[in-house]
């Protein structure tokens, strides 16, 4: 789960596994795989960073082939 902030200043959490895309229109819009959209105060870079941290925390990026590494060490 990642924490983001609505335009009215209230924080909430999203399951990062369901995030399909993060766009900046000028406000950051997060679209889920269900089609639900959330407009948040957080920058797209901050949201992307939190998504990566979440994936690392649940070891989703622990496989070297997923990370794009050619050879395991």
C-alpha positions in Angstrom: 0.0 0.0 0.0 1.2 3.5 -0.7 -0.1 6.7 0.9 -1.2 9.7 -1.2 -3.0 12.9 -0.5 -6.3 14.1 -2.0 -6.6 17.6 -3.3 -8.5 18.6 -0.1 -5.5 17.5 2.0 -6.8 14.2 3.4 -4.4 11.3 3.1 -5.4 7.8 2.0 -3.8 4.6 0.9 -3.9 2.7 -2.4 -2.9 -0.8 -3.2 0.1 -0.2 -5.5 -0.6 -3.5 -7.3 -3.7 -2.1 -8.9 -2.1 1.1 -10.2 -2.2 1.0 -14.0 -0.8 4.5 -14.7 0.2 7.7 -13.1 -0.2 10.9 -15.2 0.3 14.6 -14.8 -2.3 16.8 -16.4 -1.2 19.5 -14.3 -2.5 17.5 -11.3 -1.3 14.0 -10.7 -3.9 11.5 -11.7 -3.7 7.8 -10.7 -5.7 5.3 -12.7 -6.3 1.9 -11.3 -6.8 -1.3 -13.3 -10.5 -1.1 -12.4 -10.8 2.3 -14.2 -11.1 4.3 -11.0 -9.2 7.6 -11.1 -7.8 9.6 -8.2 -6.4 13.1 -8.5 -3.8 13.7 -5.8 -1.5 16.5 -4.6 1.6 14.3 -4.7 3.9 14.6 -7.7 4.1 11.8 -10.2 7.7 11.3 -9.3 6.8 10.9 -5.6 4.0 8.4 -6.4 6.4 6.4 -8.7 9.0 6.3 -5.9 6.5 5.0 -3.4 5.3 2.3 -5.8 8.9 1.1 -6.3 9.5 1.2 -2.5 6.3 -0.9 -2.1 7.4 -3.4 -4.7 10.8 -3.8 -3.0 9.2 -4.2 0.4 7.1 -7.1 -0.8 10.1 -8.4 -2.8 8.3 -8.2 -6.1 11.5 -6.8 -7.6 13.7 -9.4 -6.0 13.9 -11.6 -9.1 16.9 -10.4 -11.1 15.1 -11.2 -14.4 12.3 -8.9 -13.5 14.8 -6.2 -12.6 16.3 -6.5 -16.0 19.6 -8.0 -14.9 21.2 -10.3 -17.5 23.2 -12.5 -15.1 22.7 -13.4 -11.5 25.6 -12.9 -9.1 
